């Protein structure tokens, strides 16, 4: 008499990710980006994957090669960038881990500005940037998962096929509102450096992680 084989065991379904799980995952990615562990392209790819992840294992895979959060240790406050940044025939650089004021105003006269919000701490659900560029260029980089609102003269949003992803953001996504005036200049908002979108190579010479200066 043949013995019946026991039924094959079913693997338990993967646990679904919560909004809090996604928030924690994106914070780890932002920290790794600020520390220089991820380049522009890899940070962008992982952030988009984290925001659309359905299960916990998907999120765990995104940070499997990154240091885990230090136990019982809270990170110190991020350096503040102030409410104003002014450059006269010079440049403005904001990047890495820094705290953005609810209203931030960069003004550049015959120079250039680089405002990188991808690893920054936003002060609230709405961040307002008032930018003025006189014969200058100001680049503003925002992380995936942020809705951008534009207004003003000479203000544009750098387009790529991935930018269409913004239409899928939830209604409560954080908002960066950019209002600016560019006289014989440009104010442009992107999620990745322009030269990387064109060539596929990481940007260089834009200031290192954690840099706050003018």
C-alpha positions as CSV (number, residue, x, y, z in Angstrom):
1,X,0.0,0.0,0.0
2,X,1.4,3.3,-1.1
3,X,1.8,6.1,1.5
4,X,0.2,9.4,0.5
5,X,2.7,12.2,0.4
6,X,1.9,15.2,2.6
7,X,0.6,18.2,0.8
8,X,3.3,20.8,-0.2
9,X,3.6,23.6,2.3
10,X,2.5,27.0,1.0
11,X,4.8,29.9,1.6
12,X,3.3,32.7,3.6
13,X,2.5,35.7,1.5
14,X,4.9,38.6,1.9
15,X,3.8,41.2,4.4
16,X,2.5,44.3,2.7
17,X,4.3,47.6,3.3
18,X,2.7,50.4,5.2
19,X,3.0,54.2,4.6
20,X,5.3,54.3,7.6
21,X,7.5,51.5,6.2
22,X,7.9,53.5,3.0
23,X,8.7,56.7,4.9
24,X,11.4,54.9,6.9
25,X,12.9,53.4,3.7
26,X,13.1,56.7,1.9
27,X,14.7,58.3,5.0
28,X,17.4,55.6,4.9
29,X,18.0,56.2,1.2
30,X,18.2,60.0,1.7
31,X,20.8,59.4,4.5
32,X,22.8,57.1,2.3
33,X,22.7,59.6,-0.5
34,X,23.8,62.5,1.8
35,X,26.8,60.3,2.9
36,X,27.8,59.6,-0.7
37,X,26.9,55.9,-0.7
38,X,24.5,56.3,-3.6
39,X,25.1,58.3,-6.8
40,X,22.4,60.4,-8.5
41,X,21.0,57.7,-10.7
42,X,20.9,55.0,-8.1
43,X,19.3,57.3,-5.5
44,X,16.6,58.3,-8.0
45,X,15.9,54.7,-9.0
46,X,15.7,53.4,-5.4
47,X,13.5,56.3,-4.2
48,X,11.0,55.7,-7.0
49,X,11.0,52.0,-6.2
50,X,10.5,52.6,-2.4
51,X,7.6,55.0,-3.0
52,X,5.8,52.4,-5.1
53,X,6.8,49.2,-3.2
54,X,3.9,47.0,-2.2
55,X,5.6,44.5,0.2
56,X,8.2,44.7,3.0
57,X,10.7,42.5,1.2
58,X,10.7,44.9,-1.7
59,X,11.7,47.7,0.7
60,X,14.3,45.6,2.5
61,X,16.0,44.8,-0.8
62,X,16.5,48.5,-1.6
63,X,18.6,49.0,1.5
64,X,20.2,45.5,1.8
65,X,23.7,46.9,0.9
66,X,23.4,50.0,3.1
67,X,24.3,50.4,6.8
68,X,21.4,49.8,9.1
69,X,20.1,52.5,11.4
70,X,22.2,52.9,14.6
71,X,20.2,51.5,17.6
72,X,19.2,53.9,20.3
73,X,20.8,56.8,18.5
74,X,18.9,59.7,17.2
75,X,20.6,61.8,14.5
76,X,21.5,65.4,15.4
77,X,19.6,68.3,13.9
78,X,20.5,69.0,10.3
79,X,22.3,72.3,9.6
80,X,20.0,75.0,8.6
81,X,20.4,76.8,5.3
82,X,18.8,80.0,6.6
83,X,15.9,81.9,4.9
84,X,18.1,83.8,2.4
85,X,21.0,82.9,0.1
86,X,22.6,85.8,-1.9
87,X,25.4,85.6,-4.4
88,X,26.9,88.6,-6.2
89,X,29.0,87.5,-9.1
90,X,29.5,84.3,-7.2
91,X,27.7,81.0,-6.6
92,X,25.2,79.5,-4.1
93,X,25.5,75.8,-3.1
94,X,23.0,73.9,-0.9
95,X,23.2,70.2,-0.8
96,X,23.5,67.0,1.3
97,X,21.7,67.0,4.6
98,X,20.3,70.4,5.5
99,X,17.1,71.8,6.9
100,X,15.1,74.0,4.5
101,X,13.2,76.9,5.9
102,X,9.5,77.0,5.1
103,X,10.2,80.0,2.9
104,X,13.6,80.1,1.3
105,X,14.8,82.9,-1.0
106,X,17.9,82.5,-3.2
107,X,19.1,85.6,-5.1
108,X,21.9,85.3,-7.7
109,X,23.4,88.3,-9.6
110,X,25.7,87.2,-12.5
111,X,26.5,83.9,-11.0
112,X,24.9,80.5,-10.5
113,X,22.9,78.6,-7.9
114,X,22.6,74.9,-7.0
115,X,19.8,74.1,-4.6
116,X,19.6,70.4,-3.9
117,X,16.6,69.2,-1.8
118,X,17.0,65.5,-2.4
119,X,18.6,64.7,1.0
120,X,17.3,67.8,2.7
121,X,14.8,68.0,5.6
122,X,11.7,69.9,4.6
123,X,10.2,71.9,7.4
124,X,6.6,71.0,6.6
125,X,4.2,69.8,3.9
126,X,4.7,73.0,1.9
127,X,8.0,74.5,1.1
128,X,8.0,77.8,-0.7
129,X,11.1,79.0,-2.7
130,X,11.3,82.5,-4.1
131,X,14.1,82.6,-6.6
132,X,15.6,85.6,-8.4
133,X,18.2,85.1,-11.1
134,X,19.7,88.2,-12.9
135,X,21.8,87.0,-15.8
136,X,22.3,83.8,-13.9
137,X,21.2,80.2,-13.7
138,X,19.6,78.5,-10.7
139,X,19.1,74.8,-10.6
140,X,16.7,73.3,-8.0
141,X,16.7,69.5,-7.5
142,X,13.8,67.8,-5.7
143,X,13.5,64.2,-4.7
144,X,11.0,61.8,-6.2
145,X,7.7,61.8,-4.2
146,X,7.5,65.6,-4.1
147,X,4.9,67.6,-6.1
148,X,6.3,70.7,-7.7
149,X,4.3,73.9,-8.4
150,X,5.8,76.6,-10.6
151,X,5.0,80.2,-11.1
152,X,6.9,83.3,-12.3
153,X,9.0,84.4,-15.3
154,X,11.8,82.3,-16.7
155,X,11.0,79.3,-14.4
156,X,10.8,75.9,-16.1
157,X,10.7,72.3,-15.2
158,X,13.3,70.0,-16.8
159,X,11.3,67.2,-18.6
160,X,12.1,63.6,-18.9
161,X,10.0,60.5,-19.3
162,X,10.3,59.8,-15.6
163,X,8.8,63.2,-14.7
164,X,5.4,62.0,-15.8
165,X,5.5,59.7,-12.7
166,X,4.6,62.8,-10.6
167,X,1.0,62.5,-11.7
168,X,0.7,59.3,-9.6
169,X,1.6,61.0,-6.3
170,X,-1.0,60.8,-3.5
171,X,-2.9,64.0,-2.6
172,X,-1.0,64.4,0.7
173,X,2.5,64.4,-1.0
174,X,4.8,67.2,0.1
175,X,4.8,70.2,-2.1
176,X,7.7,72.4,-3.2
177,X,6.3,75.7,-4.6
178,X,8.8,77.6,-6.7
179,X,8.1,81.2,-7.7
180,X,10.8,83.1,-9.4
181,X,12.0,85.8,-11.8
182,X,14.8,85.2,-14.2
183,X,16.0,88.2,-16.2
184,X,18.3,87.0,-19.0
185,X,18.7,83.9,-17.0
186,X,17.1,80.5,-16.1
187,X,15.5,78.9,-13.1
188,X,15.0,75.2,-13.6
189,X,13.6,72.4,-11.5
190,X,14.5,68.7,-11.9
191,X,14.7,65.4,-10.0
192,X,18.2,64.7,-11.4
193,X,21.1,66.7,-12.7
194,X,20.5,67.8,-16.3
195,X,23.8,66.5,-17.7
196,X,23.1,63.1,-16.2
197,X,19.7,62.9,-17.8
198,X,21.4,63.7,-21.1
199,X,24.4,61.4,-20.9
200,X,23.5,58.9,-18.2
201,X,26.6,59.8,-16.2
202,X,26.6,61.1,-12.6
203,X,27.1,64.8,-12.1
204,X,30.4,66.1,-10.8
205,X,31.6,69.4,-9.6
206,X,28.3,70.4,-8.0
207,X,29.5,70.4,-4.4
208,X,29.8,67.4,-2.1
209,X,27.3,65.8,0.3
210,X,26.5,68.0,3.3
211,X,27.8,71.1,1.7
212,X,26.1,74.4,2.7
213,X,27.8,77.5,1.5
214,X,27.6,80.4,-0.8
